[in-house]
Amino acid sequence: MDVNIGQTFAKLIATTGFLNMSVGQLIMLAISCFLLYLAIVRQYEPLLLVPIAFGMLLANLPLTGIKDPGGLLDVLYTGVKMGVYPPLIFLGIGAMTDFSPLIANPKSLLLGAAAQLGIFVAFIGAILLKMTPQEAASIGIIGGADGPTAIFLTSKLAPHLLGPIAVAAYSYMALVPVIQPPIMRMLTTKQEREVTMSQLRTVSKTEKILFPIVVTIFVSLLLPSAATLVGMLMLGNLFKECMLVDRITNTAKNELINIITIFLGVSVGSTAKAEIFLTFSTLKIIGMGLFAFAFGTVGGVLLGKLMYRMSGGKINPLIGSAGVSAVPMAARVSNVEGLKAKPGNYLLMHAMGPNVAGVIGSAIAAGVLLSLFG
């Protein structure tokens, strides 16, 4: 049989991705490589950004079929659509989280609540920009700096916005050390930043065990729509604190959360296809997400300043910025800023109180929005 080598070679060339790549896909590949640079070189939340950025890269390579119905990324995305991945992430977070700073200083719960201000400010802003309440709620939740919560709520209310919202939420979580410090310094005086806080009291084992049980019952009765996220968070924490189920505690905080993080990151990144992502709507979402996150930080710091005055200068307002739920990075940023203001001024444990309160607060805020607009 005669074979025309020239025609065969031409056909092979015509079926390669090089000749089928659009300008939009090239731009998305550049964006994904930039995110990989931030994750690997600058070390901004690599556990989150590496799988997200690589999922984005895979989804924008032409002719691979990896994102087509039945393809690998399409199958992995099922866990996002069904709302399975975020609660499992919360289970692992609960198994890794020590709520002792919050239990020892319940007032820090107020700082976690105040840092949710950005969610509702951005929600109102999105409504004013003629978005639907469901879209506005999904954009606003970015202000909580909680990627799993943002994905969970968006998958329920506005799944068509999941790609840009997920990328924005995780990107801003990764950029906490860049975004928060200027806002913290702008809103506080040097004297306020130098405040040294007294050591927290020791929390008993009984308190640690009762906390996740009481919180689950109270929040679930008050706001049933928040039960999925808060319940899984508290179950993971109960595993940890009862100290009787080490095997499943270790699985939840290691193997399980690592596997789900890979699946969630890659499948979420794959939603950022060029034809969806490169639109004016996406730019608005990213801009409003930044606005929401900034106002979340503002809300926490301003309440911290109020508590500073009401306590007679015993509370450092820097810990208020940790009320966003980027755990533990936001608490570390508060600690770093405290050390810059006054060497030896360690605020980490004090900041962890508002930080873990922010995790609960963002889940409750998502529950409120889901109840109203779901």
TORMARSE-734641 format. One record per residue (C-alpha): residue number from 1; x, z, y. Coordinates in nm, 3 decimals. Layout:
! TORMARSE-734641
SITE   num        px        pz        py
SITE   NUM         X         Z         Y
...
//
This chain:
! TORMARSE-734641
SITE   num        px        pz        py
SITE     1     0.000     0.000     0.000
SITE     2     0.138    -0.102     0.335
SITE     3     0.175     0.175     0.584
SITE     4     0.216     0.103     0.953
SITE     5     0.466     0.367     1.047
SITE     6     0.413     0.306     1.418
SITE     7     0.037     0.354     1.400
SITE     8     0.070     0.661     1.177
SITE     9     0.318     0.820     1.414
SITE    10     0.098     0.736     1.713
SITE    11    -0.202     0.894     1.539
SITE    12     0.000     1.206     1.464
SITE    13     0.109     1.232     1.826
SITE    14    -0.251     1.183     1.945
SITE    15    -0.369     1.480     1.737
SITE    16    -0.113     1.725     1.870
SITE    17    -0.206     1.988     2.122
SITE    18     0.039     1.848     2.376
SITE    19    -0.182     1.546     2.448
SITE    20    -0.507     1.744     2.435
SITE    21    -0.425     2.028     2.670
SITE    22    -0.619     2.058     2.995
SITE    23    -0.488     2.185     3.327
SITE    24    -0.709     2.492     3.287
SITE    25    -0.554     2.571     2.951
SITE    26    -0.206     2.541     3.100
SITE    27    -0.303     2.786     3.372
SITE    28    -0.441     3.030     3.115
SITE    29    -0.122     3.004     2.909
SITE    30     0.074     3.090     3.223
SITE    31    -0.152     3.389     3.289
SITE    32    -0.117     3.512     2.931
SITE    33     0.262     3.482     2.952
SITE    34     0.256     3.679     3.279
SITE    35     0.056     3.955     3.112
SITE    36     0.304     3.956     2.825
SITE    37     0.582     3.991     3.082
SITE    38     0.406     4.293     3.235
SITE    39     0.359     4.446     2.890
SITE    40     0.703     4.380     2.742
SITE    41     0.943     4.370     3.037
SITE    42     0.767     4.604     3.280
SITE    43     0.619     4.813     2.995
SITE    44     0.270     4.837     3.149
SITE    45     0.050     4.961     2.861
SITE    46     0.208     4.733     2.598
SITE    47    -0.021     4.866     2.323
SITE    48    -0.313     4.715     2.512
SITE    49    -0.171     4.419     2.699
SITE    50     0.033     4.262     2.416
SITE    51    -0.266     4.196     2.183
SITE    52    -0.495     4.102     2.474
SITE    53    -0.247     3.859     2.626
SITE    54    -0.164     3.705     2.290
SITE    55    -0.532     3.668     2.206
SITE    56    -0.573     3.486     2.538
SITE    57    -0.279     3.264     2.450
SITE    58    -0.423     3.176     2.107
SITE    59    -0.769     3.100     2.247
SITE    60    -0.629     2.848     2.497
SITE    61    -0.415     2.648     2.257
SITE    62    -0.606     2.323     2.190
SITE    63    -0.724     2.200     1.849
SITE    64    -0.628     2.516     1.657
SITE    65    -0.985     2.597     1.551
SITE    66    -0.895     2.965     1.561
SITE    67    -1.179     3.042     1.805
SITE    68    -1.435     2.806     1.649
SITE    69    -1.731     2.949     1.451
SITE    70    -1.587     3.094     1.132
SITE    71    -1.232     3.097     1.273
SITE    72    -1.019     3.410     1.265
SITE    73    -1.081     3.515     1.625
SITE    74    -1.453     3.444     1.595
SITE    75    -1.472     3.672     1.291
SITE    76    -1.275     3.950     1.462
SITE    77    -1.501     3.920     1.766
SITE    78    -1.797     4.028     1.552
SITE    79    -1.683     4.388     1.592
SITE    80    -1.703     4.351     1.969
SITE    81    -2.047     4.189     1.966
SITE    82    -2.184     4.458     1.737
SITE    83    -2.033     4.738     1.945
SITE    84    -1.827     4.876     1.656
SITE    85    -1.472     4.873     1.792
SITE    86    -1.512     5.091     2.107
SITE    87    -1.667     5.392     1.927
SITE    88    -1.392     5.377     1.663
SITE    89    -1.133     5.373     1.942
SITE    90    -1.303     5.683     2.083
SITE    91    -1.282     5.848     1.740
SITE    92    -0.905     5.799     1.744
SITE    93    -0.875     5.914     2.106
SITE    94    -1.065     6.231     2.020
SITE    95    -0.828     6.302     1.733
SITE    96    -0.532     6.273     1.972
SITE    97    -0.681     6.463     2.266
SITE    98    -0.635     6.828     2.353
SITE    99    -0.932     6.948     2.558
SITE   100    -0.767     7.287     2.623
SITE   101    -0.683     7.211     2.990
SITE   102    -1.048     7.125     3.054
SITE   103    -1.177     7.430     2.867
SITE   104    -0.930     7.657     3.049
SITE   105    -1.029     7.517     3.388
SITE   106    -1.392     7.396     3.375
SITE   107    -1.378     7.310     3.746
SITE   108    -1.171     7.007     3.651
SITE   109    -1.489     6.858     3.504
SITE   110    -1.602     6.807     3.865
SITE   111    -1.290     6.606     3.939
SITE   112    -1.359     6.385     3.638
SITE   113    -1.713     6.332     3.766
SITE   114    -1.598     6.255     4.120
SITE   115    -1.361     5.987     3.993
SITE   116    -1.662     5.795     3.861
SITE   117    -1.755     5.723     4.225
SITE   118    -1.595     5.380     4.196
SITE   119    -1.841     5.279     3.923
SITE   120    -2.143     5.327     4.144
SITE   121    -1.982     5.192     4.462
SITE   122    -1.889     4.871     4.280
SITE   123    -2.237     4.857     4.124
SITE   124    -2.397     4.862     4.468
SITE   125    -2.148     4.604     4.595
SITE   126    -2.226     4.370     4.305
SITE   127    -2.599     4.404     4.368
SITE   128    -2.541     4.309     4.732
SITE   129    -2.358     3.999     4.606
SITE   130    -2.679     3.893     4.429
SITE   131    -2.569     3.980     4.076
SITE   132    -2.820     4.107     3.823
SITE   133    -2.832     4.484     3.761
SITE   134    -2.688     4.425     3.412
SITE   135    -2.392     4.227     3.552
SITE   136    -2.342     4.480     3.832
SITE   137    -2.338     4.770     3.586
SITE   138    -2.083     4.592     3.365
SITE   139    -1.856     4.524     3.662
SITE   140    -1.892     4.874     3.802
SITE   141    -1.783     5.041     3.479
SITE   142    -1.434     4.896     3.536
SITE   143    -1.397     5.175     3.793
SITE   144    -1.382     5.430     3.516
SITE   145    -1.050     5.280     3.399
SITE   146    -1.172     5.298     3.042
SITE   147    -1.135     4.971     2.852
SITE   148    -1.337     5.061     2.539
SITE   149    -1.626     5.189     2.752
SITE   150    -1.620     4.874     2.966
SITE   151    -1.630     4.657     2.654
SITE   152    -1.906     4.864     2.494
SITE   153    -2.134     4.848     2.800
SITE   154    -2.064     4.483     2.880
SITE   155    -2.130     4.375     2.521
SITE   156    -2.474     4.536     2.554
SITE   157    -2.569     4.428     2.907
SITE   158    -2.373     4.115     3.005
SITE   159    -2.182     3.967     2.709
SITE   160    -2.118     3.643     2.900
SITE   161    -1.889     3.843     3.134
SITE   162    -1.698     4.020     2.858
SITE   163    -1.375     3.818     2.889
SITE   164    -1.299     3.872     3.259
SITE   165    -1.433     4.229     3.260
SITE   166    -1.223     4.331     2.959
SITE   167    -0.908     4.170     3.098
SITE   168    -0.968     4.331     3.439
SITE   169    -1.040     4.675     3.290
SITE   170    -0.732     4.681     3.067
SITE   171    -0.510     4.527     3.333
SITE   172    -0.603     4.795     3.585
SITE   173    -0.551     5.063     3.319
SITE   174    -0.203     4.923     3.270
SITE   175    -0.140     4.912     3.645
SITE   176    -0.235     5.275     3.711
SITE   177     0.127     5.362     3.812
SITE   178     0.118     5.079     4.067
SITE   179    -0.233     5.113     4.212
SITE   180    -0.283     5.489     4.232
SITE   181     0.028     5.632     4.407
SITE   182    -0.023     5.459     4.746
SITE   183    -0.384     5.578     4.756
SITE   184    -0.283     5.932     4.659
SITE   185    -0.015     5.951     4.927
SITE   186    -0.243     5.799     5.190
SITE   187    -0.517     6.058     5.135
SITE   188    -0.303     6.371     5.102
SITE   189    -0.056     6.556     5.323
SITE   190     0.292     6.656     5.211
SITE   191     0.183     7.019     5.221
SITE   192    -0.106     6.946     4.986
SITE   193     0.115     6.753     4.744
SITE   194     0.362     7.043     4.730
SITE   195     0.106     7.295     4.603
SITE   196     0.222     7.467     4.283
SITE   197    -0.065     7.565     4.057
SITE   198    -0.072     7.878     3.841
SITE   199    -0.039     7.851     3.464
SITE   200    -0.358     7.784     3.269
SITE   201    -0.496     8.054     3.040
SITE   202    -0.461     8.027     2.663
SITE   203    -0.766     7.875     2.493
SITE   204    -0.879     8.027     2.164
SITE   205    -0.930     7.832     1.843
SITE   206    -1.299     7.924     1.846
SITE   207    -1.343     7.768     2.190
SITE   208    -1.165     7.452     2.078
SITE   209    -1.394     7.415     1.775
SITE   210    -1.716     7.493     1.961
SITE   211    -1.639     7.257     2.250
SITE   212    -1.690     6.922     2.070
SITE   213    -2.002     7.050     1.893
SITE   214    -2.165     7.185     2.211
SITE   215    -2.074     6.879     2.418
SITE   216    -2.215     6.641     2.156
SITE   217    -2.545     6.828     2.133
SITE   218    -2.585     6.870     2.508
SITE   219    -2.488     6.515     2.611
SITE   220    -2.686     6.350     2.330
SITE   221    -3.001     6.544     2.418
SITE   222    -2.954     6.480     2.789
SITE   223    -2.857     6.114     2.755
SITE   224    -2.918     5.968     2.407
SITE   225    -2.762     5.633     2.501
SITE   226    -2.424     5.805     2.548
SITE   227    -2.432     5.962     2.200
SITE   228    -2.239     5.681     2.029
SITE   229    -1.927     5.706     2.247
SITE   230    -1.934     6.080     2.317
SITE   231    -2.024     6.160     1.956
SITE   232    -1.731     5.965     1.814
SITE   233    -1.495     6.114     2.073
SITE   234    -1.601     6.466     1.983
SITE   235    -1.599     6.401     1.608
SITE   236    -1.236     6.293     1.632
SITE   237    -1.157     6.605     1.832
SITE   238    -1.335     6.828     1.580
SITE   239    -1.122     6.673     1.304
SITE   240    -0.816     6.780     1.502
SITE   241    -0.922     7.128     1.606
SITE   242    -1.070     7.255     1.279
SITE   243    -0.729     7.192     1.115
SITE   244    -0.889     7.146     0.772
SITE   245    -0.896     6.768     0.742
SITE   246    -0.542     6.662     0.819
SITE   247    -0.563     6.339     0.620
SITE   248    -0.857     6.196     0.809
SITE   249    -0.727     6.334     1.139
SITE   250    -0.399     6.149     1.085
SITE   251    -0.584     5.834     0.978
SITE   252    -0.809     5.843     1.286
SITE   253    -0.525     5.891     1.534
SITE   254    -0.277     5.660     1.362
SITE   255    -0.380     5.387     1.116
SITE   256    -0.743     5.349     1.224
SITE   257    -0.691     5.340     1.600
SITE   258    -0.388     5.111     1.561
SITE   259    -0.581     4.861     1.348
SITE   260    -0.884     4.865     1.578
SITE   261    -0.661     4.830     1.885
SITE   262    -0.516     4.510     1.736
SITE   263    -0.858     4.370     1.644
SITE   264    -1.013     4.469     1.976
SITE   265    -0.726     4.348     2.192
SITE   266    -0.687     4.010     2.025
SITE   267    -1.060     3.938     2.007
SITE   268    -1.121     4.045     2.368
SITE   269    -0.827     3.838     2.489
SITE   270    -0.969     3.540     2.304
SITE   271    -1.281     3.549     2.523
SITE   272    -1.070     3.449     2.824
SITE   273    -1.093     3.074     2.766
SITE   274    -1.012     2.845     3.057
SITE   275    -1.364     2.710     3.105
SITE   276    -1.502     3.065     3.130
SITE   277    -1.217     3.247     3.299
SITE   278    -1.111     3.004     3.573
SITE   279    -1.421     3.032     3.788
SITE   280    -1.504     3.186     4.125
SITE   281    -1.723     3.437     3.942
SITE   282    -1.419     3.565     3.753
SITE   283    -1.224     3.611     4.077
SITE   284    -1.516     3.814     4.215
SITE   285    -1.520     4.030     3.904
SITE   286    -1.146     4.097     3.919
SITE   287    -1.170     4.176     4.290
SITE   288    -1.467     4.409     4.250
SITE   289    -1.298     4.571     3.952
SITE   290    -0.996     4.656     4.167
SITE   291    -1.234     4.786     4.435
SITE   292    -1.410     5.004     4.176
SITE   293    -1.085     5.143     4.037
SITE   294    -0.948     5.220     4.384
SITE   295    -1.265     5.403     4.482
SITE   296    -1.256     5.601     4.159
SITE   297    -0.913     5.728     4.261
SITE   298    -1.039     5.797     4.613
SITE   299    -1.335     5.998     4.482
SITE   300    -1.115     6.218     4.266
SITE   301    -0.855     6.283     4.536
SITE   302    -1.115     6.359     4.805
SITE   303    -1.287     6.617     4.585
SITE   304    -0.941     6.754     4.507
SITE   305    -0.882     6.800     4.881
SITE   306    -1.214     6.981     4.914
SITE   307    -1.125     7.210     4.624
SITE   308    -0.783     7.267     4.784
SITE   309    -0.952     7.398     5.099
SITE   310    -1.217     7.599     4.917
SITE   311    -0.955     7.764     4.692
SITE   312    -0.737     7.863     4.986
SITE   313    -0.466     7.612     4.895
SITE   314    -0.440     7.693     4.524
SITE   315    -0.543     7.352     4.389
SITE   316    -0.320     7.047     4.431
SITE   317    -0.547     6.750     4.522
SITE   318    -0.314     6.512     4.338
SITE   319    -0.475     6.613     4.010
SITE   320    -0.803     6.460     4.132
SITE   321    -0.665     6.109     4.086
SITE   322    -0.635     6.182     3.713
SITE   323    -1.015     6.194     3.694
SITE   324    -1.018     5.829     3.595
SITE   325    -1.010     5.806     3.219
SITE   326    -0.682     5.624     3.166
SITE   327    -0.543     5.890     2.929
SITE   328    -0.272     6.012     2.960
SITE   329    -0.121     5.770     3.212
SITE   330    -0.329     5.888     3.509
SITE   331    -0.224     6.248     3.442
SITE   332     0.140     6.139     3.423
SITE   333     0.108     5.965     3.761
SITE   334    -0.027     6.286     3.916
SITE   335     0.267     6.475     3.766
SITE   336     0.521     6.221     3.893
SITE   337     0.379     6.236     4.247
SITE   338     0.388     6.615     4.237
SITE   339     0.753     6.609     4.132
SITE   340     0.838     6.365     4.410
SITE   341     0.680     6.597     4.666
SITE   342     0.846     6.908     4.526
SITE   343     1.104     6.910     4.244
SITE   344     0.995     7.138     3.962
SITE   345     0.626     7.109     4.051
SITE   346     0.487     7.016     3.710
SITE   347     0.119     6.923     3.729
SITE   348     0.078     6.748     3.394
SITE   349    -0.129     7.012     3.213
SITE   350    -0.346     7.071     3.520
SITE   351    -0.401     6.695     3.556
SITE   352    -0.495     6.659     3.190
SITE   353    -0.813     6.857     3.258
SITE   354    -0.962     6.599     3.498
SITE   355    -0.812     6.321     3.285
SITE   356    -0.998     6.412     2.965
SITE   357    -1.304     6.498     3.175
SITE   358    -1.287     6.141     3.302
SITE   359    -1.313     6.009     2.946
SITE   360    -1.634     6.205     2.899
SITE   361    -1.752     6.111     3.249
SITE   362    -1.708     5.737     3.201
SITE   363    -1.895     5.751     2.869
SITE   364    -2.181     5.938     3.036
SITE   365    -2.184     5.692     3.326
SITE   366    -2.205     5.407     3.076
SITE   367    -2.493     5.587     2.906
SITE   368    -2.677     5.621     3.236
SITE   369    -2.635     5.251     3.316
SITE   370    -2.736     5.151     2.963
SITE   371    -3.050     5.368     2.985
SITE   372    -3.145     5.216     3.319
SITE   373    -3.071     4.850     3.254
SITE   374    -3.039     4.807     2.878
//
